Amino acid sequence: MYIGSSTCGVANQPWTAGAVQQAMQMVRRRASETGLGFVALGIAKDWNIDDGVKHLTRIANFDEISVGRNWANEALVKYVWRDLPGIAATPQVVVVLRVRHLESSVDTLRTHDFSSETLLMRKAGLSEIETWLNNGAPIRPTSMASDSVFWRG
């Protein structure tokens, strides 16, 4: 996921969109190589929803976006404050592994069970994101098998 803002000077630098798109391509490729899915989430901490949507549209083509309410945005509450706490800074690139189970019920409707999310990587700010990309965007999980192709840098 990408966390940014239309009012953040660093998040609006020319390099940001290219860096986020490069990160998305690299993580998408690794996920595909290991049979995992990939979803790109863009989060803008803007108070003004229109400004946040414009910012995210300039950054990348996200599969899903969350905009509004500044740091009280529900996605930010989840990925910065509550469930997977981290630094409150923009821009950020975050990689999360989400486990999803699909089950068929008696009436053949499918139910989704999202049993866990594990933070795999969080980089905040220009220097951390650039260094991570220049090093091949390695992702080192804390509780996953380290021999998987997905995790190699």
MARKOLFI-44075 format. One line per 2 residues: for each residue x, y, z of N, C-alpha, C, O, CB. Coordinates in steps of 0.1 Angstrom, whole numbers, m for minus. Glycine has a CB too. Example, Ala and Ser with C-alpha at 12.3 -4.5 7.8 and 13.67 -1.06 7.14 Angstrom:
2
132/m57/78/123/m45/78/132/m33/78/142/m33/85/113/m45/90 | 128/m22/71/137/m11/71/129/0/79/134/11/80/141/m6/57 $
END
This chain:
153
8/m12/0/0/0/0/9/12/0/20/12/4/m10/0/12 | 3/23/m5/10/36/m5/2/45/5/m10/45/4/11/42/m19 $
9/52/13/3/62/22/9/76/18/21/78/19/4/59/37 | 0/85/14/5/98/11/m5/109/13/m15/107/20/9/99/m4 $
m3/121/8/m12/132/10/m9/143/m1/2/145/m5/m10/138/24 | m20/150/m4/m18/161/m14/m10/173/m8/m6/181/m15/m31/165/m19 $
m10/173/5/m3/184/12/11/181/17/18/190/22/m11/189/24 | 16/169/14/29/165/18/39/168/7/38/164/m4/30/150/21 $
49/177/10/58/181/0/66/169/m6/68/169/m18/68/191/6 | 71/160/2/78/149/m3/70/139/m11/74/134/m22/85/141/9 $
57/137/m7/48/128/m14/45/134/m28/40/126/m37/36/126/m6 | 47/146/m30/43/153/m43/56/156/m51/54/163/m61/36/165/m40 $
67/151/m48/79/153/m56/78/144/m68/71/134/m68/92/149/m48 | 85/148/m79/84/140/m92/87/126/m91/82/117/m98/92/147/m102 $
97/122/m82/101/108/m81/91/99/m74/91/87/m76/114/107/m73 | 81/105/m67/72/96/m59/64/87/m67/64/75/m64/63/105/m51 $
58/92/m77/49/83/m86/57/71/m92/53/60/m91/42/91/m97 | 69/75/m97/77/64/m103/82/54/m93/82/42/m96/89/70/m110 $
85/58/m81/90/49/m70/78/40/m66/80/28/m64/95/57/m58 | 66/46/m64/55/38/m60/51/28/m71/49/16/m68/43/47/m56 $
51/32/m83/48/23/m94/59/12/m95/55/0/m98/47/30/m107 | 71/15/m93/82/5/m94/80/m5/m82/81/m17/m84/96/12/m93 $
77/0/m70/75/m9/m59/63/m18/m62/64/m30/m59/72/0/m46 | 52/m13/m67/40/m21/m70/44/m32/m80/40/m43/m79/29/m12/m76 $
52/m29/m91/56/m39/m101/64/m50/m94/62/m61/m97/63/m32/m112 | 74/m46/m86/83/m56/m80/75/m65/m71/77/m77/m71/94/m49/m73 $
67/m60/m62/59/m68/m53/49/m76/m60/47/m88/m57/52/m59/m42 | 42/m71/m70/33/m78/m78/40/m90/m85/34/m101/m85/26/m69/m89 $
52/m88/m90/59/m99/m97/62/m110/m87/61/m122/m90/72/m93/m104 | 68/m106/m76/71/m116/m65/59/m124/m61/60/m136/m59/78/m110/m53 $
48/m117/m59/36/m124/m55/31/m134/m65/28/m145/m62/24/m114/m52 | 32/m130/m78/28/m139/m89/37/m151/m90/32/m162/m92/28/m131/m102 $
50/m149/m88/59/m160/m89/56/m171/m78/60/m182/m80/73/m155/m87 | 50/m167/m67/48/m177/m57/33/m180/m56/29/m187/m46/52/m171/m43 $
25/m176/m66/11/m180/m66/2/m172/m57/m9/m176/m54/10/m194/m63 | 7/m160/m52/m1/m152/m44/m8/m141/m52/m3/m137/m63/8/m145/m33 $
m19/m136/m47/m25/m124/m54/m19/m111/m50/m10/m111/m41/m40/m124/m50 | m23/m101/m56/m17/m87/m53/m28/m77/m54/m36/m77/m64/m5/m84/m62 $
m29/m68/m44/m38/m57/m44/m31/m45/m41/m24/m44/m30/m51/m60/m35 | m32/m34/m49/m25/m21/m46/m36/m12/m39/m46/m9/m45/m19/m15/m59 $
m33/m8/m27/m41/1/m19/m35/14/m18/m23/15/m14/m44/m5/m5 | m42/25/m22/m37/38/m20/m45/45/m9/m57/45/m9/m38/46/m34 $
m38/51/0/m44/58/11/m39/73/11/m27/75/12/m41/51/25 | m49/82/11/m45/96/12/m51/102/25/m63/100/28/m51/104/0 $
m42/108/33/m47/113/46/m52/127/45/m52/134/55/m35/113/56 | m57/131/34/m63/144/32/m76/146/39/m84/136/40/m64/147/17 $
m78/158/44/m92/161/49/m101/162/37/m113/158/38/m91/175/57 | m97/169/27/m105/171/15/m105/158/6/m94/155/1/m101/183/7 $
m116/152/4/m116/139/m4/m112/141/m18/m104/133/m23/m130/133/m3 | m117/152/m24/m113/154/m38/m98/156/m40/m92/151/m49/m120/167/m44 $
m92/163/m31/m77/165/m31/m70/152/m30/m60/149/m36/m73/175/m20 | m75/143/m21/m68/130/m18/m70/121/m31/m60/115/m34/m74/124/m6 $
m81/121/m37/m84/113/m49/m74/118/m60/m68/110/m67/m98/113/m53 | m73/131/m62/m65/136/m72/m50/132/m70/m43/129/m79/m66/152/m73 $
m46/133/m57/m32/129/m54/m30/115/m57/m20/111/m64/m29/132/m39 | m39/106/m53/m37/92/m55/m37/88/m70/m30/80/m75/m47/83/m48 $
m46/95/m78/m46/93/m92/m33/97/m99/m29/91/m109/m58/101/m98 | m26/107/m94/m13/111/m100/m2/101/m96/7/100/m104/m9/125/m95 $
m4/94/m85/7/85/m80/7/72/m88/17/68/m93/5/83/m66 | m5/65/m89/m5/52/m95/m20/48/m98/m29/55/m94/1/41/m86 $
m21/37/m105/m34/31/m107/m37/20/m97/m33/9/m98/m35/25/m122 | m43/24/m86/m46/16/m74/m58/7/m77/m67/11/m84/m47/24/m61 $
m58/m5/m70/m70/m13/m71/m81/m9/m61/m93/m11/m63/m66/m28/m67 | m77/m2/m51/m86/3/m41/m80/16/m34/m68/17/m34/m89/m8/m30 $
m88/25/m30/m83/37/m23/m91/40/m11/m103/36/m9/m84/49/m33 | m85/47/m2/m91/52/11/m87/66/13/m75/69/13/m88/43/23 $
m97/75/14/m94/89/14/m103/96/24/m114/93/26/m96/96/0 | m97/106/31/m105/115/40/m101/113/55/m96/103/59/m119/112/38 $
m105/123/63/m104/123/77/m90/123/83/m88/120/94/m111/111/83 | m81/127/75/m67/129/79/m62/116/86/m65/105/81/m65/141/89 $
m55/117/97/m50/105/104/m60/96/110/m57/85/115/m39/109/114 | m73/101/110/m84/93/116/m91/85/105/m101/78/107/m94/102/122 $
m85/85/93/m90/77/81/m90/62/86/m80/58/92/m81/78/69 | m101/55/83/m102/41/88/m90/32/84/m86/24/92/m115/35/84 $
m85/33/72/m74/25/68/m61/29/76/m53/20/79/m71/27/53 | m59/42/78/m48/46/86/m49/42/101/m39/39/107/m46/61/86 $
m61/42/106/m63/37/120/m58/22/120/m52/18/130/m78/38/124 | m62/15/110/m58/0/109/m43/m2/107/m37/m9/114/m66/m7/99 $
m37/5/97/m24/3/93/m13/12/99/m1/10/97/m23/4/78 | m17/22/107/m7/30/114/m9/30/129/1/29/136/m8/44/109 $
m22/30/133/m24/32/148/m28/19/155/m22/17/166/m35/42/150 | m36/11/149/m42/0/158/m37/m14/154/m30/m20/163/m57/0/156 $
m40/m20/143/m37/m34/140/m23/m37/136/m17/m46/141/m46/m39/129 | m17/m28/128/m3/m30/123/4/m17/126/7/m10/116/m2/m34/108 $
6/m13/138/11/1/141/25/4/135/33/m5/134/12/3/156 | 26/16/131/39/21/125/40/36/126/31/42/132/40/16/110 $
50/41/120/52/56/120/41/63/113/36/59/102/66/59/114 | 37/74/118/27/83/112/35/93/103/38/104/108/18/90/122 $
38/89/91/45/98/82/41/95/68/36/84/64/61/95/84 | 43/105/59/41/103/45/53/108/38/60/118/42/28/111/40 $
56/102/26/50/90/20/55/78/27/66/77/33/53/90/5 | 47/67/25/51/54/30/47/44/20/37/45/12/43/51/44 $
55/33/20/51/21/12/51/10/22/61/8/30/62/18/0 | 40/2/22/38/m9/32/34/m21/24/26/m21/15/27/m4/43 $
40/m33/28/36/m46/23/30/m54/34/37/m56/44/48/m53/16 | 18/m60/31/11/m68/41/7/m81/34/3/m81/23/m1/m61/47 $
9/m92/41/4/m105/36/m9/m107/43/m10/m108/56/14/m116/39 | m20/m109/35/m33/m112/40/m37/m126/36/m36/m130/25/m44/m101/35 $
m41/m134/46/m46/m147/44/m61/m147/42/m68/m142/51/m41/m157/55 | m66/m152/31/m80/m153/28/m84/m167/25/m78/m174/17/m84/m143/16 $
m95/m171/31/m101/m184/28/m115/m182/22/m123/m175/27/m102/m193/41 | m117/m189/11/m131/m189/5/m137/m203/8/m132/m213/7/m130/m187/m10 $
m150/m202/13/m157/m214/16/m171/m213/10/m177/m203/9/m158/m216/32 | m175/m225/5/m189/m225/m1/m198/m230/10/m196/m239/18/m189/m235/m13 $
m210/m223/10/m220/m227/20/m230/m236/14/m229/m239/2/m227/m214/26 | m240/m240/21/m250/m249/16/m257/m243/4/m260/m251/m6/m260/m252/27 $
m260/m230/4/m267/m224/m7/m257/m220/m18/m261/m211/m27/m275/m213/m2 | m245/m224/m18/m234/m222/m28/m229/m207/m28/m222/m204/m37/m239/m225/m42 $
m234/m199/m19/m228/m186/m18/m214/m187/m11/m212/m195/m2/m237/m176/m10 | m205/m180/m16/m192/m180/m10/m190/m171/2/m196/m160/1/m181/m178/m21 $
m183/m175/12/m180/m166/23/m165/m164/23/m157/m172/19/m185/m172/36 | m161/m152/27/m147/m148/28/m143/m148/43/m150/m143/51/m144/m135/22 $
m132/m154/46/m126/m154/59/m112/m148/58/m103/m155/53/m127/m168/66 | m110/m136/63/m97/m130/63/m91/m133/77/m93/m126/87/m97/m115/60 $
m83/m144/78/m79/m149/91/m67/m141/97/m66/m141/109/m75/m163/90 | m59/m135/88/m47/m128/94/m41/m118/84/m43/m120/72/m37/m138/99 $
m34/m108/90/m26/m99/82/m13/m98/89/m12/m96/101/m33/m85/80 | m2/m99/81/11/m99/87/19/m87/80/19/m87/68/19/m112/85 $
24/m78/88/32/m67/82/46/m73/78/53/m79/85/35/m56/93 | 49/m72/65/61/m77/59/72/m66/57/84/m69/59/58/m84/46 $
67/m54/55/77/m43/52/70/m30/53/59/m28/49/83/m45/38 | 77/m20/59/72/m6/59/84/3/57/94/2/65/65/m3/73 $
83/11/47/94/21/45/87/35/44/77/37/37/102/18/32 | 92/44/52/87/58/53/97/68/49/108/67/54/81/61/67 $
93/78/41/102/89/37/110/86/25/112/74/21/111/92/48 | 115/96/19/123/96/7/135/86/8/136/77/m1/128/109/3 $
143/88/18/156/80/18/153/65/21/159/57/14/165/85/29 | 143/62/29/140/48/32/135/41/19/139/30/16/131/46/43 $
125/47/13/119/41/1/130/40/m11/130/29/m17/107/50/m4 | 138/50/m13/148/49/m23/158/39/m20/162/31/m29/155/63/m25 $
163/38/m8/173/28/m4/167/14/m6/173/5/m12/177/30/10 | 154/12/m2/148/m1/m3/147/m5/m18/150/m16/m22/134/m1/3 $
143/4/m27/142/1/m41/155/m2/m47/157/m11/m55/135/13/m48 | 165/7/m43/179/5/m49/185/m9/m45/194/m14/m51/188/16/m44 $
180/m14/m33/185/m27/m29/177/m39/m34/178/m50/m29/185/m27/m13 | 168/m36/m44/160/m47/m50/147/m49/m43/141/m60/m45/168/m59/m50 $
143/m40/m34/130/m41/m27/129/m54/m20/119/m61/m22/119/m39/m37 | 138/m58/m11/137/m70/m3/125/m70/7/122/m59/13/150/m73/4 $
119/m81/9/108/m82/18/112/m94/27/113/m106/22/94/m84/11 | 114/m92/40/118/m102/49/107/m104/60/106/m96/69/132/m98/56 $
99/m114/58/88/m116/68/94/m121/81/104/m127/82/78/m126/63 | 86/m118/92/91/m122/105/86/m136/108/93/m143/116/85/m113/115 $
75/m141/102/70/m154/105/67/m163/93/60/m173/95/58/m153/114 | 72/m160/82/70/m168/70/82/m176/66/93/m172/71/65/m159/58 $
81/m186/57/92/m194/53/101/m185/45/97/m178/35/87/m205/44 | 114/m185/49/124/m176/43/129/m181/30/136/m173/23/135/m173/52 $
126/m193/26/131/m198/13/122/m196/1/126/m200/m10/134/m213/15 | 111/m189/3/102/m186/m8/108/m175/m17/115/m166/m12/88/m181/m3 $
106/m177/m30/110/m167/m40/105/m153/m36/112/m143/m39/106/m171/m54 | 93/m152/m31/87/m139/m28/95/m131/m19/95/m118/m20/73/m141/m22 $
103/m137/m10/110/m130/1/124/m126/m3/130/m118/4/110/m138/13 | 129/m131/m14/142/m127/m18/143/m113/m23/134/m109/m30/148/m137/m28 $
154/m107/m20/157/m93/m24/162/m92/m37/164/m81/m42/165/m86/m16 $
END
